[in-house]
Amino acid sequence: MFIMNTTSKTSLTGSCETEGKVFYEIYIDSIFLINFILNLFLLTLTARTLNRTVTRFRLIGGSAAGALGYCIILMLPFPYSGKVLMGLIPVSIGMCGITFRSRGYRNVLRETGYLFVYAFLLGGAMLFLLNRFAFLGRAGGKVAGIMGMGYVCFALTDFILKKRRERKANPFCRVMIPCGEEEVCVNALIDTGNGLREPVTGKPVSILEEAVWERLGALMREEKLKLIPYHSVGNSHGLMKGYELASVIIEKEEQRICCEKVVVGICEGEISSGKQYQMIVHPDLV
């Protein structure tokens, strides 16, 4: 514990008055513990978002270093805004460096950026809970109360991230192509490696089986015909016929995405040898 001349108020402090000046007693052990636990949450979320594998030792080390750095900064005789600029940013970068051991400034900045984003989100969620529910406000003055709210916010965010990863792990979807009064439905694969684009407009190009395209005869208009250059194994410079569709509807689990003016390239033969899907969807469409 140490005594600091400050005008800020915190529930982890006591106060005393000496010669007309108010001093706040800050319990440094509580500040360290809270920051250590919250740093564990933030670094875990950052690692899972970036698909980084870190050992428990590095995770604990980075969290402890961040908590210790915050406590040291808190004791410096500077205004709080100055402490943030002079200390918290370097401390956060150091936390990521210890935890992830990344090479290159871009990776470090990316990790630190996600750390700040999650710190902002968790901090905002905790303040919302404190202001929304009176009993949490009373509990928020205790170390256990703050860490409990932090865990709830962490668990909720981690659940959302997990669901998002599960959706991305499933690469298949259904595509509905309106054709007059009818609608042709096909199974499709969302291919993250598909970088094909129409050369004039730069629009992303999806691939459709020729047999499916023949069912869409009403859409075969010459003014919509395009020639799309491509390269593949055994064909370094090829041209593929393509057309612009007025719209398609992509259904993926609970999502329903309507895309307009979609360019499709016509593939001769079958796209999938097992006929599992008849279309390859460009990832930019979803």
VENPEZI-V931399 format. One record per pair of residues at least 4 apart in sequence whose ideal C-beta (glycine too) atoms are under 8 Angstrom apart, sorted by sequence separation. I is the first residue (numbers start at 1). GAP is how many residues later the second one is. D is the distance in whole Angstrom. If there is no record, write none. Layout:
<<I	GAP	D> <I	GAP	D>>
This chain:
<<9	4	7> <17	4	7> <27	4	7> <28	4	6> <29	4	6> <30	4	6> <31	4	6> <32	4	6> <33	4	7> <34	4	6> <35	4	6> <36	4	7> <37	4	7> <38	4	6> <39	4	6> <40	4	6> <41	4	7> <42	4	6> <43	4	6> <44	4	6> <45	4	6> <46	4	6> <54	4	5> <55	4	7> <56	4	6> <57	4	6> <58	4	6> <59	4	6> <60	4	6> <61	4	6> <62	4	6> <63	4	6> <64	4	6> <65	4	6> <66	4	6> <67	4	7> <68	4	6> <69	4	6> <70	4	6> <71	4	7> <72	4	7> <78	4	4> <79	4	7> <80	4	7> <81	4	7> <82	4	6> <83	4	5> <84	4	5> <85	4	7> <86	4	8> <87	4	6> <88	4	6> <89	4	7> <90	4	6> <91	4	6> <92	4	7> <93	4	6> <94	4	6> <95	4	6> <96	4	6> <97	4	7> <103	4	7> <104	4	7> <105	4	6> <106	4	6> <107	4	6> <108	4	6> <109	4	6> <110	4	7> <111	4	6> <112	4	6> <113	4	6> <114	4	6> <115	4	6> <116	4	6> <117	4	6> <118	4	6> <119	4	6> <120	4	6> <121	4	6> <122	4	6> <123	4	6> <124	4	6> <125	4	7> <126	4	6> <127	4	6> <128	4	6> <129	4	6> <132	4	8> <133	4	7> <134	4	7> <135	4	6> <136	4	6> <141	4	7> <142	4	7> <143	4	6> <144	4	6> <145	4	7> <146	4	6> <147	4	6> <148	4	7> <149	4	6> <150	4	6> <151	4	6> <152	4	6> <153	4	6> <154	4	6> <155	4	6> <156	4	7> <157	4	6> <158	4	6> <159	4	7> <160	4	6> <161	4	6> <162	4	7> <163	4	7> <164	4	7> <165	4	6> <166	4	7> <178	4	8> <179	4	7> <198	4	7> <208	4	6> <209	4	7> <210	4	6> <211	4	7> <212	4	7> <216	4	7> <220	4	8> <221	4	8> <231	4	7> <251	4	7> <267	4	6> <272	4	5> <281	4	6> <17	5	5> <18	5	6> <26	5	6> <47	5	5> <54	5	5> <78	5	5> <83	5	7> <84	5	8> <97	5	7> <102	5	4> <139	5	8> <140	5	5> <178	5	5> <179	5	6> <197	5	5> <198	5	5> <208	5	5> <219	5	7> <230	5	8> <231	5	5> <250	5	8> <251	5	5> <252	5	7> <270	5	7> <272	5	5> <281	5	7> <16	6	8> <17	6	8> <46	6	8> <47	6	8> <96	6	7> <102	6	6> <130	6	6> <131	6	7> <139	6	3> <140	6	6> <177	6	7> <197	6	6> <198	6	8> <231	6	6> <232	6	7> <250	6	7> <251	6	8> <271	6	7> <272	6	7> <15	7	6> <16	7	6> <47	7	5> <76	7	6> <100	7	8> <129	7	5> <130	7	5> <138	7	8> <176	7	5> <177	7	5> <197	7	6> <198	7	6> <213	7	8> <231	7	7> <249	7	7> <250	7	4> <271	7	6> <15	8	7> <78	8	7> <176	8	7> <177	8	8> <196	8	7> <197	8	6> <229	8	7> <230	8	5> <249	8	7> <250	8	8> <270	8	8> <271	8	7> <15	9	5> <16	9	7> <74	9	7> <102	9	6> <136	9	7> <139	9	7> <140	9	7> <176	9	5> <177	9	7> <196	9	4> <229	9	7> <230	9	8> <249	9	5> <250	9	7> <271	9	6> <14	10	7> <15	10	7> <73	10	5> <76	10	8> <130	10	5> <139	10	8> <175	10	7> <194	10	8> <229	10	6> <230	10	5> <248	10	8> <249	10	8> <13	11	4> <14	11	4> <43	11	8> <76	11	7> <97	11	6> <100	11	6> <174	11	6> <175	11	5> <194	11	8> <196	11	7> <228	11	7> <229	11	8> <247	11	6> <248	11	5> <13	12	6> <47	12	8> <96	12	6> <174	12	7> <175	12	8> <194	12	8> <227	12	5> <228	12	5> <247	12	7> <3	13	8> <13	13	5> <73	13	8> <136	13	6> <174	13	6> <175	13	5> <194	13	7> <227	13	7> <228	13	8> <247	13	5> <10	14	7> <12	14	7> <13	14	7> <73	14	4> <126	14	8> <173	14	8> <174	14	7> <227	14	7> <228	14	4> <246	14	7> <247	14	8> <248	14	5> <9	15	7> <12	15	6> <44	15	7> <72	15	8> <73	15	7> <93	15	6> <96	15	4> <172	15	7> <173	15	5> <226	15	8> <227	15	7> <246	15	7> <247	15	7> <264	15	8> <5	16	7> <8	16	7> <10	16	7> <43	16	6> <96	16	5> <172	16	7> <225	16	7> <226	16	4> <245	16	7> <70	17	8> <172	17	6> <173	17	6> <225	17	7> <226	17	7> <244	17	6> <245	17	5> <5	18	6> <6	18	6> <12	18	5> <69	18	7> <70	18	7> <73	18	7> <171	18	6> <172	18	7> <188	18	8> <225	18	6> <226	18	7> <244	18	7> <245	18	8> <4	19	7> <12	19	6> <40	19	7> <43	19	6> <93	19	5> <96	19	6> <130	19	7> <171	19	5> <224	19	5> <244	19	5> <245	19	6> <3	20	5> <4	20	6> <40	20	7> <43	20	6> <92	20	5> <95	20	7> <126	20	7> <129	20	6> <171	20	7> <224	20	5> <243	20	7> <3	21	7> <69	21	8> <70	21	6> <171	21	8> <242	21	6> <243	21	6> <3	22	5> <4	22	6> <12	22	8> <69	22	4> <186	22	8> <221	22	8> <242	22	6> <2	23	8> <3	23	8> <39	23	7> <40	23	5> <89	23	8> <92	23	6> <126	23	5> <129	23	8> <186	23	8> <205	23	6> <220	23	7> <242	23	4> <243	23	7> <262	23	7> <1	24	6> <2	24	6> <39	24	4> <92	24	7> <126	24	6> <129	24	8> <219	24	7> <241	24	7> <242	24	7> <1	25	7> <39	25	8> <66	25	6> <69	25	7> <240	25	4> <241	25	5> <1	26	5> <2	26	6> <37	26	8> <65	26	8> <66	26	7> <69	26	8> <186	26	6> <200	26	8> <219	26	6> <240	26	7> <259	26	5> <1	27	6> <36	27	5> <39	27	5> <126	27	6> <219	27	8> <240	27	7> <1	28	7> <36	28	6> <39	28	6> <66	28	7> <122	28	7> <125	28	4> <184	28	7> <198	28	6> <257	28	7> <65	29	6> <66	29	4> <199	29	7> <257	29	6> <36	30	8> <65	30	6> <198	30	6> <199	30	6> <213	30	8> <35	31	7> <36	31	4> <122	31	5> <125	31	8> <184	31	6> <250	31	7> <255	31	8> <35	32	4> <63	32	7> <121	32	8> <122	32	7> <184	32	6> <196	32	7> <62	33	5> <65	33	5> <33	34	8> <62	34	7> <196	34	6> <252	34	6> <32	35	5> <35	35	5> <122	35	7> <228	35	8> <230	35	7> <250	35	6> <31	36	8> <32	36	7> <35	36	7> <62	36	4> <63	36	8> <121	36	7> <179	36	8> <250	36	6> <61	37	5> <62	37	3> <179	37	5> <205	37	6> <226	37	7> <228	37	5> <248	37	8> <32	38	8> <61	38	7> <180	38	5> <31	39	7> <32	39	5> <118	39	7> <177	39	6> <179	39	5> <31	40	6> <58	40	6> <59	40	6> <179	40	6> <58	41	5> <58	42	8> <177	42	8> <28	43	6> <31	43	7> <58	43	7> <198	44	7> <54	45	6> <28	46	8> <54	46	6> <26	48	7> <52	48	6> <46	50	7> <213	51	8> <43	52	7> <47	52	7> <43	53	8> <47	53	7> <213	53	5> <39	56	7> <43	56	5> <206	56	7> <208	56	5> <210	56	5> <206	57	7> <207	57	7> <208	57	7> <210	57	6> <203	58	7> <205	58	5> <206	58	5> <207	58	5> <208	58	6> <209	58	6> <210	58	5> <52	59	8> <203	59	8> <204	59	7> <205	59	7> <206	59	7> <208	59	7> <210	59	7> <211	59	8> <50	60	7> <203	60	5> <205	60	5> <207	60	5> <209	60	8> <50	61	7> <209	61	6> <188	62	8> <190	62	8> <201	62	8> <209	62	5> <50	64	7> <207	64	6> <46	65	6> <49	65	6> <198	65	5> <212	66	5> <211	67	8> <212	67	7> <46	68	5> <177	68	6> <178	68	7> <45	69	8> <46	69	5> <178	69	6> <196	69	7> <209	69	4> <4	70	8> <178	70	8> <208	70	7> <209	70	7> <4	71	7> <177	71	5> <178	71	8> <208	71	5> <8	72	7> <43	72	7> <46	72	6> <176	72	7> <207	72	7> <2	73	6> <42	73	6> <45	73	5> <175	73	6> <176	73	4> <206	73	6> <207	73	4> <175	74	7> <206	74	6> <175	75	6> <176	75	7> <206	75	5> <42	76	5> <174	76	7> <175	76	8> <206	76	5> <41	77	8> <42	77	6> <173	77	6> <174	77	4> <205	77	6> <173	78	6> <174	78	8> <204	78	4> <173	79	4> <204	79	8> <206	79	7> <42	80	7> <172	80	8> <204	80	4> <41	81	7> <204	81	6> <170	82	7> <189	82	8> <170	83	7> <189	83	8> <38	84	7> <167	85	7> <167	86	6> <194	86	6> <196	86	7> <189	87	8> <194	87	8> <167	88	8> <189	88	5> <194	88	5> <187	89	7> <188	89	5> <191	89	5> <194	89	7> <187	90	4> <188	90	7> <189	90	7> <191	90	7> <186	91	7> <187	91	6> <188	91	4> <189	91	5> <190	91	5> <191	91	8> <192	91	5> <186	92	4> <187	92	7> <188	92	7> <189	92	7> <191	92	7> <186	93	5> <188	93	5> <190	93	6> <190	96	6> <175	104	6> <172	105	7> <175	106	7> <173	108	7> <34	109	6> <38	109	8> <41	109	6> <45	109	7> <33	110	6> <37	110	5> <41	110	7> <44	110	7> <48	110	7> <34	112	6> <38	112	5> <41	112	8> <45	112	6> <49	112	6> <30	113	5> <34	113	6> <37	113	6> <41	113	4> <45	113	7> <48	113	6> <173	113	7> <33	114	8> <44	114	8> <34	116	8> <45	116	7> <11	129	6> <12	129	7> <11	130	3> <11	131	8> <12	131	7>>
